[in-house]
C-alpha cells in the first residue's frame, strides 16, 4: 500500500476536534505523519498537548514542532482551558527544537511533490513558509485546508449555524489571503460542509465503551466540552445552543488519503475582510415554509482551487469511530514495526 505523507498543522487544545484529528491520523496506516506543527496563540502549550495526544495513541515517533502564535494583524485569543483532560498539572512534555516554519520548508523542499500539508487552524505557518521560501508553492503536493464558509447553513429554526467570519481564517486573515493567492494546489473544505459530519450517538458510545488510552482520553475531552463550547461560541458570536459534536478536522485528515468522502468542485475562492461584517446574505421563505439563504457572488473568476461542497456524513462518523477503537498502534508503519523489532 502506497502511503500518503502529510504534515498536520493544528491549533490543538481549543476545540476537541483537533485532538481527534491527531488521534485519527496516528491510527491510520495509510498515512506517514512527517510531523505535527502548532499554530495560533500559545503554540508552546499546543505543542505539549500534541505530544501527550500522540503518546496516548502510542505514536511518540511522530515529532511535534512549535509554530507561529501571533497573527499578522491583531491578537491571539486563548480561553484558559486548553489542555484540560490531556495535560497533568506541572508536567512539561518535550517537543522538537526546530521551528515549525523551518520544518515545513525543509520537508517540502527535500521531498518535492510528495508532501501534503493539512491545516486545521490558521494558515499562519504556511503563509510564513511561502514568504520565506516561495518555492514551496511549486514543490508542495497539496494543501488541504479546513476553514472558511462558502454557503452558510441556516437550520430549521432560521438560525445561521455557520458564521460569516469563520474562526480559522478570521484568526489570521492576512495569512489566509497570502495562502489563497499563492497559486499552490489547494483543496478547501469549508465549515458549512463539515457541519454535515456530526459524530453519531452510536459511534460516540463505541468510543466511550472502548478501553484504550486513546479512547479514554477522547472520553475525557468529550466530558469537558459542554462548558468549553458555551464559552467559545459566546466569545466568537455563534449560537450557543449545543447541536452536535462535529468532526470538522478529522474529515480533512481522512481526505488526505480517501478522496471518496467529499465531492469537490473547481471554484474561485478569495478572502474578504473588513472592520465590520459585509452583509451579502438574503433570507427567503421556500415552499416548505423554511428559510433558504441566497448569497451574492461578487467575483466571477477562473477556479483557483478544489472546493468541497458535499460529504457523506454518516460514513465519516463510522470511519472515525472505527479508527479510534482499533487496536492501539494501528497507524504504525511497517517500516517502524521492522525497526522496532530490530532494536
SULRA-V505725 format. One record per residue. PHI is phi in whole degrees, -180 to 180 (999 if undefined). PSI is psi in whole degrees, -180 to 180 (999 if undefined). D_FIRST is the distance of its C-alpha to the first C-alpha in Angstrom with 2 decimals. Layout:
phi={PHI:PHI}
psi={PSI:PSI}
d_first={D_FIRST:D_FIRST}
This chain:
phi={999:-76:-95:-96:-95:-133:-111:-105:-107:-147:-101:-53:118:-95:-82:-63:-73:-65:-62:-64:-67:-64:-59:-61:-61:-65:-98:-108:-68:-74:-109:-110:-87:-66:179:-112:-116:-112:-141:70:77:-80:-72:-65:-62:-63:-65:-64:-62:-61:-59:-67:-64:-66:-61:-63:-84:72:-126:-69:-71:-85:-77:-124:-131:-80:-118:-71:-98:-96:-68:-68:-146:95:-126:-106:-108:-109:-99:98:-100:-56:99:-63:83:-123:-91:-85:-60:88:-82:-131:-58:-98:-127:-71:-77:-64:-74:-58:-64:-63:-64:-61:-61:-62:-67:-68:-70:-81:-137:-59:75:-117:-108:-99:-109:-113:-104:-112:-137:-65:-103:-59:-63:-68:-61:-67:-63:-64:-67:-82:-141:-57:-71:-63:-59:-92:-108:-73:-76:-166:-110:-110:-112:-105:-178:74:-137:-106:-126:-56:-93:-118:-81:-65:-89:83:-92:-75:-94:-110:-74:-65:-97:-68:-58:-65:-68:-66:-73:-156:-66:-68:-61:-60:-64:-60:-69:-67:-95:-75:90:-73:-68:-125:-112:-114:-117:-79:-72:-69:-88:-66:-73:-102:-125:-73:-73:-67:-59:-66:-75:-61:-65:-59:-66:-65:-86:-71:-123:-133:-56:-73:-75:-66:-66:-60:-65:-61:-62:-66:-65:-86:-69:-51:-69:-65:-60:-63:-63:-62:-65:-66:-67:-103:81:-107:-53:-88:-68:-68:-117:-170:-99:-84:-100:-53:-77:-57:-59:-71:-67:-58:-66:-57:-125:-129:-90:-95:-85:-114:-107:-105:-134:-77:-138:-98:-117:-135:-78:-144:-145:-156:-68:-130:-60:-99:-78:-129:-107:-136:-97:-133:-81:-94:-65:-93:80:-98:-101:-104:-110:-105:-131:-74:-119:-73:-125:-122:-124:-59:-58:-124:-169:-94:-120:-77:-124:-138:-149:-91:-59:-59:-65:-62:-61:-63:-62:-61:-65:-58:-72:-69:-93:-71:-53:-59:87:-57:-93:-68:-73:-60:-63:-69:-61:-65:-63:-63:-69:-93:-76}
psi={125:128:150:127:125:155:130:114:123:148:48:141:-21:-72:147:-29:-20:-47:-39:-37:-41:-43:-47:-46:-41:-26:8:109:-14:-14:144:109:104:-32:161:128:147:151:158:120:-137:84:-20:-51:-42:-38:-40:-40:-44:-41:-45:-39:-43:-36:-44:-31:0:27:51:-7:-17:120:153:139:134:134:-155:127:-36:135:165:-21:137:-158:163:137:122:147:-13:-16:-1:128:-11:136:-4:-55:138:150:129:-12:150:77:143:140:-177:152:-30:142:148:-41:-42:-41:-44:-48:-49:-44:-43:-46:-29:-12:64:132:11:-17:127:138:128:115:132:-4:-136:161:29:-47:-40:-42:-45:-35:-40:-42:-36:-35:87:-22:-9:-27:-42:-8:-14:144:-46:144:122:118:131:107:168:178:133:-54:100:142:131:123:-178:-16:-2:13:130:118:-22:127:154:-45:88:144:-53:-50:-40:-25:-18:76:-34:-41:-41:-42:-43:-46:-46:-26:6:-28:1:156:119:136:125:121:99:162:-18:-19:-44:-20:0:16:63:149:114:150:-41:-33:-36:-42:-38:-43:-44:-30:-18:152:71:161:-36:-40:-31:-40:-42:-40:-43:-42:-44:-38:-31:-9:-41:-52:-30:-43:-45:-42:-48:-50:-36:-42:-34:2:34:149:130:-4:126:132:-45:171:101:142:53:-60:-40:-33:-45:-29:-41:-43:-23:-32:-10:102:14:-6:-29:148:123:150:139:117:164:122:131:152:151:119:153:174:-26:154:143:108:118:23:145:131:136:146:131:-176:-20:6:6:175:131:153:124:138:129:154:100:-12:131:87:163:150:142:3:168:131:129:129:-14:150:150:86:-52:-38:-36:-45:-47:-42:-44:-48:-37:-44:-41:-30:1:161:140:138:11:-28:1:131:157:-35:-41:-39:-43:-42:-44:-37:-23:-7:999}
d_first={0.00:3.79:6.16:9.60:12.54:15.65:19.23:20.80:24.51:26.69:30.29:29.35:32.37:34.30:32.45:30.50:27.45:26.49:26.17:24.26:21.77:21.32:20.93:18.30:16.26:16.78:15.58:12.30:9.18:7.44:10.18:11.70:15.33:17.33:20.50:22.70:25.83:28.91:31.39:34.78:37.68:37.51:34.21:35.15:35.35:32.17:30.32:31.83:30.73:27.10:27.29:28.66:26.07:23.26:25.38:25.69:21.92:21.72:20.03:22.86:20.48:20.02:23.08:25.50:27.86:31.10:31.63:34.40:36.61:39.36:39.02:40.60:43.47:44.73:43.80:40.91:41.51:40.47:41.59:42.23:40.04:36.79:35.26:37.14:35.32:32.92:35.14:37.96:41.31:41.83:38.36:36.92:33.17:32.31:29.87:29.32:32.39:30.79:31.45:28.68:29.78:29.67:26.20:24.93:26.72:25.66:21.92:21.92:24.30:22.55:19.20:20.48:18.40:15.41:16.73:17.26:20.26:20.77:24.49:25.96:29.56:31.69:30.20:32.64:30.27:28.66:32.18:33.46:30.54:31.48:35.12:34.58:32.08:32.15:29.53:26.76:27.32:26.10:23.36:21.52:18.55:19.71:22.07:21.66:25.04:26.34:30.07:33.09:34.59:34.69:36.47:38.22:38.10:41.48:41.57:44.09:46.59:46.56:44.91:42.56:39.41:37.54:39.66:40.82:40.21:36.65:36.08:33.24:34.65:38.21:37.70:37.28:38.27:38.90:35.41:34.09:36.31:35.14:31.45:31.98:34.18:31.97:30.26:26.72:24.02:24.39:23.14:25.97:25.90:29.55:30.93:32.59:29.17:27.93:31.27:29.99:27.38:29.55:28.29:29.72:32.25:30.53:27.31:29.49:31.18:27.98:27.22:30.85:30.94:27.89:28.99:26.65:27.45:25.17:26.71:30.15:29.81:28.67:31.74:34.04:32.85:33.51:36.90:38.00:36.92:39.98:42.54:40.02:39.17:42.87:43.53:40.73:41.55:45.24:44.71:42.61:44.61:42.34:43.80:43.78:43.52:40.34:38.29:34.77:31.94:29.85:26.12:26.54:24.19:21.35:21.12:20.41:17.68:16.07:16.56:14.68:11.33:13.01:15.70:17.19:19.39:21.70:23.83:24.55:27.73:28.83:31.79:33.93:33.88:36.51:37.86:41.33:43.23:46.85:49.08:49.34:47.05:47.61:48.03:46.80:46.17:48.45:48.46:49.65:50.30:48.36:49.62:48.44:50.50:47.50:46.84:44.55:43.71:44.35:43.23:44.57:42.35:44.34:41.97:40.91:38.73:35.76:32.32:30.84:27.65:25.61:27.11:25.91:28.78:27.37:25.01:24.17:25.83:25.74:22.02:21.54:23.86:22.23:18.71:20.32:22.25:19.40:17.54:20.83:21.96:18.83:19.45:19.96:17.24:14.51:12.88:13.31:10.52:10.35:12.35:14.94:15.24:15.97:18.35:20.04:20.65:22.37:24.68}
